[in-house]
Each structure stands twice: as structure tokens, then as C-alpha cells.
Amino acid sequence: MTAVRAEHDRAVLAALLGRDPVVHAYQLGDLDDFFWPYTSWFRRGEQVALLYHGVTPPVLLAFAGPDGVPELGALLADLAPVLPARLYAHLSPGLAEVLGRWFAFDPAGVHLRMALTDPARLGGVVPAGEVLGEADLPALRALYAVAYPGNWFDPRMLATGRYVGVRADGDLVAVAGVHVWSPAYRVAALGNVTTHPRVRGRGLGAAVVAALCGRLRAEVDHVVLNVRADNVAAVRLYERLGFTRAAEFGEYTLTAR
């Protein structure tokens, strides 16, 4: 039996995660210097789990294909007694059951990992938006409060210069940003995409996503995103822009029993 171990070697982690850079895009991005200080990594054989503690509650990421689920499940079972009493988790199918002995689950729905595989489709949308910076944080918070309450937004990400927004009458009304951006590991994950309710239906969401993807494609090899599987309108939008479904996983809030 292979023992679970804390892993501190970024080269080892990059090699393991890089075998499927789309499924593991978030984890690869978190190897970057910008995120690395907020991470704890665990490995059992070829399977890796990440605890990201740069947000509250901390986030557990554990992804594997069907063949890797038993080994990754054994890793999570070993980790469970020392995990925080409350955390958020992204888990491949079959892994939530492993943690049920230690945690009560509040499911947040089935999600899709989508990847930009047909970037030519971006050419069908006129990109729009200006690069946002730290000075735009109040306007961005105001937009999220109205259009996307409860979203996962780390204000530090504005420092990457990879948030794009559209204004109308002086107000920020549409935005697309990133959860992860790492030219070093050649991955980016779109996030915090929203449009103000009063201007929805005008194509602004597609325009800011197209503008951001245009920037990202010059810097990374893989652009991915997460979206709820039942958000049909969003899934169709991303498919129209050239994204395809790559994997399915569940999101959960976990509370220690």
C-alpha cells in the first residue's frame, strides 16, 4: 500500500498534474508563485489533493478519472481526520462518499469543467472591455452585489491585470475575470463572469469573455472554466464561444460531524 505524504516539490506536482492539464488546470495554476504560499499538497502514488487556504473557508480540490478514484479516495480517507472543520470541496464523482464518515455535506450542485478547444468560434463575437485594476475594486464589488451575490472573488486577482469590464453611463455593467492565471504553467481559469441585470441579453457577457480569452490565448495553452451543469444558458454561451465539456464534478460545503 502506498502511503499518503505531504508533497513540497513543485516539479513532482507539475509532472503528475500535467498529465491532464485541463482537469487539473486549477491545481497547476496554484503551483504559481502568486498562489503557492496559500497551498498545501498531498500525494498518494500518482494522485494529488490540494487544500487551498487563501480563501475562507479553505477549498479542497481532488480530481481523478475513474481509474484513479480508488487511490485518491484512499488519500482523502487518510487526510479527513486532519482537514479543517469547515471547508468547500470540488470532488470528482465517487469521492464525496469517502468523506461522509467525517463530514456532513451541503451539495452545491453538479458542475462542468469546460475547456476552450475551438478558439476560432471567438471570431464570431466582437470583443469588448477595458482592463480593470485595483482602483476598480469598489465598482466591481458593487456589480457583484447586484449581479452575482455569493460569488468566489479574490480581490488579489485584480493585480494580475486579467479582469476585463464594460461600462455604461459610468457604471461597470459586465465583467470577465480569472480564478487562476499562470503563464509559467500555461493555464488559466475564467471566473467571476457576470452582467448587470439591466443590460442582460445584449451580448455583453460574450463580448467580455471573448476579449479576455483573446488576451489569455497569447499567454497560456489551456483556458478552462467551471459552470453549474444546470445553468443551461451559460453552458450554451460558452459552447458558442468554443468551449467544450471536459469533466464533471460536484461542489460541496463540508462540516465536520
C-alpha positions in Angstrom: 0.0 0.0 0.0 1.3 3.5 -0.9 1.3 5.9 2.0 -0.1 9.4 1.8 2.5 12.1 2.1 2.7 15.9 2.1 4.3 17.0 -1.2 6.5 20.1 -1.4 8.2 19.5 -4.7 6.6 21.7 -7.4 8.4 19.8 -10.2 6.9 16.5 -9.0 3.4 18.0 -8.7 3.6 19.7 -12.1 4.6 16.3 -13.7 1.7 14.5 -12.1 -0.9 17.2 -12.7 0.4 17.9 -16.2 -0.8 14.5 -17.5 -4.3 16.1 -17.7 -3.8 19.9 -17.7 -7.5 20.6 -18.4 -8.9 18.6 -15.4 -6.1 19.8 -13.2 -5.8 23.4 -14.5 -6.7 25.0 -11.2 -4.2 22.9 -9.4 -1.5 23.6 -11.9 -2.2 27.3 -11.7 -1.9 27.1 -7.9 1.7 26.0 -8.3 2.4 29.5 -9.5 4.3 31.8 -7.1 1.2 34.0 -6.8 -0.8 31.1 -5.2 1.9 28.7 -3.9 2.1 30.2 -0.3 -1.6 29.5 0.2 -1.5 25.9 -0.7 -1.0 22.5 1.0 -0.4 19.5 -1.2 -0.9 15.8 -0.5 0.0 12.8 -2.7 -0.6 9.1 -2.7 1.1 7.4 -5.6 0.1 9.3 -8.7 -2.9 11.0 -7.1 -2.8 14.5 -5.7 -5.1 16.6 -3.5 -4.8 20.3 -2.8 -6.0 22.3 0.1 -6.1 26.0 -0.9 -6.3 28.2 2.2 -6.2 31.6 0.5 -10.0 32.0 1.0 -12.5 31.3 3.7 -13.5 28.6 4.1 -10.5 26.7 2.6 -11.1 24.8 -0.6 -10.2 21.1 -1.2 -9.6 20.1 -4.8 -9.5 16.4 -5.6 -9.9 15.2 -9.2 -9.3 11.9 -10.8 -10.6 9.8 -13.7 -12.5 6.6 -12.9 -9.3 4.5 -12.7 -7.7 6.9 -10.2 -10.7 7.3 -7.8 -9.8 4.3 -5.5 -6.3 5.7 -4.9 -7.4 9.3 -4.5 -10.3 8.1 -2.2 -7.7 6.3 0.0 -5.7 9.6 0.1 -8.8 11.6 1.2 -9.7 9.0 3.9 -6.2 9.4 5.4 -6.5 13.2 5.2 -10.0 13.5 6.5 -9.2 13.5 10.3 -6.8 16.5 9.9 -8.8 18.6 7.5 -10.4 21.9 8.7 -13.7 21.5 10.5 -15.4 23.5 7.7 -14.3 23.7 4.1 -15.5 23.8 0.5 -14.7 21.0 -1.9 -14.5 20.2 -5.6 -14.6 16.4 -5.9 -14.7 14.0 -8.9 -17.6 11.5 -8.9 -17.2 8.8 -6.3 -15.1 10.8 -3.8 -17.8 12.5 -1.7 -18.8 9.2 -0.3 -15.3 8.6 1.1 -15.5 11.7 3.3 -19.1 11.0 4.5 -17.8 9.3 7.7 -16.1 12.6 8.9 -18.2 15.3 7.3 -21.8 16.4 6.7 -22.3 17.6 3.1 -24.3 20.5 1.8 -24.2 19.9 -2.0 -23.8 22.9 -4.3 -24.7 21.1 -7.5 -23.0 19.2 -10.3 -20.5 21.3 -12.2 -18.8 21.0 -15.5 -15.2 21.7 -16.4 -15.1 23.2 -19.8 -12.1 23.9 -22.0 -11.5 26.3 -24.9 -11.0 23.8 -27.7 -12.3 25.7 -30.7 -11.0 29.2 -30.4 -12.0 30.0 -33.9 -15.5 30.5 -32.6 -14.4 33.5 -30.7 -14.1 35.2 -34.0 -17.9 35.3 -34.2 -18.1 37.7 -31.3 -17.0 41.3 -31.3 -14.8 41.6 -28.1 -15.3 44.5 -25.8 -14.0 45.7 -22.5 -11.2 47.5 -20.7 -8.6 46.0 -18.4 -9.6 46.6 -14.7 -7.2 47.3 -11.9 -7.2 47.6 -8.2 -8.8 51.1 -8.4 -11.9 49.4 -9.9 -12.5 47.2 -6.8 -15.4 49.3 -5.4 -17.2 49.3 -8.8 -16.6 45.6 -9.2 -17.9 44.8 -5.7 -21.0 46.8 -6.4 -21.6 44.9 -9.7 -21.2 41.5 -8.0 -23.5 42.5 -5.1 -26.3 43.1 -7.7 -25.5 40.6 -10.4 -23.6 37.8 -8.8 -24.0 37.7 -5.0 -22.1 35.0 -3.2 -19.6 34.5 -5.9 -16.0 33.4 -5.2 -13.9 36.5 -5.8 -10.4 37.1 -4.5 -9.5 40.8 -4.8 -5.9 39.9 -5.2 -6.7 38.7 -8.7 -7.1 42.2 -9.9 -3.4 42.6 -9.6 -3.0 40.1 -12.5 -4.5 42.6 -15.0 -6.7 39.8 -16.2 -10.1 41.2 -15.4 -12.0 42.9 -18.3 -15.0 45.1 -17.9 -17.6 47.1 -19.9 -19.1 50.4 -18.6 -22.4 52.0 -19.4 -23.2 55.5 -18.1 -20.2 55.4 -15.9 -21.1 52.2 -14.2 -19.4 48.8 -14.6 -22.1 46.5 -16.1 -20.2 43.5 -17.4 -17.0 41.7 -16.3 -15.0 38.6 -17.0 -12.0 37.6 -14.9 -9.9 34.7 -13.8 -9.6 32.4 -10.8 -6.3 31.2 -11.9 -3.7 32.7 -14.3 -0.3 31.2 -14.7 1.9 31.8 -17.8 4.6 29.7 -16.0 2.3 26.6 -16.0 0.5 27.6 -19.2 -3.0 27.5 -17.7 -5.8 30.0 -17.0 -9.3 29.5 -15.5 -12.0 32.0 -16.2 -14.2 33.1 -13.3 -16.5 35.8 -11.9 -18.2 36.4 -15.2 -21.4 38.4 -14.9 -23.6 41.1 -16.4 -25.8 43.6 -14.7 -29.5 42.5 -14.9 -30.5 45.7 -16.6 -28.3 45.1 -19.6 -28.6 41.3 -20.0 -29.5 40.0 -23.4 -27.2 42.4 -25.2 -24.3 40.1 -25.7 -22.0 41.9 -23.2 -21.1 38.7 -21.4 -19.9 37.1 -24.6 -18.0 40.3 -25.5 -16.0 40.4 -22.3 -15.3 36.7 -22.3 -14.1 37.0 -25.9 -11.9 39.9 -25.0 -10.4 38.1 -22.1 -9.8 34.9 -24.0 -8.0 36.8 -26.7 -5.5 38.0 -24.1 -5.2 34.7 -22.4 -4.6 32.6 -25.5 -1.4 34.6 -26.2 -0.1 33.6 -22.7 -1.3 30.1 -21.9 -2.0 26.7 -23.6 -5.2 25.9 -21.8 -8.1 28.1 -20.9 -10.8 26.5 -18.8 -13.8 27.4 -16.6 -16.3 25.8 -14.2 -20.0 26.2 -14.6 -23.0 24.6 -13.0 -24.3 21.8 -15.2 -27.9 23.1 -14.8 -27.0 26.6 -15.9 -28.2 25.9 -19.4 -27.9 29.5 -20.7 -24.3 29.8 -19.5 -23.3 26.4 -20.9 -24.7 27.3 -24.3 -22.9 30.7 -24.3 -19.6 29.0 -23.6 -20.2 26.4 -26.2 -20.9 29.1 -28.7 -17.6 30.7 -27.8 -15.7 27.4 -28.5 -15.7 25.7 -25.1 -16.4 22.0 -24.8 -17.2 19.8 -21.8 -14.2 18.0 -20.4 -15.2 16.6 -17.0 -18.0 16.6 -14.4 -17.6 17.1 -10.6 -19.5 18.0 -7.5 -19.1 21.1 -5.3 -19.9 20.8 -1.6 -19.7 22.6 1.7 -18.3 20.2 4.3 -18.8 20.5 8.0 -17.1 18.1 10.5 -19.5 15.7 12.2 
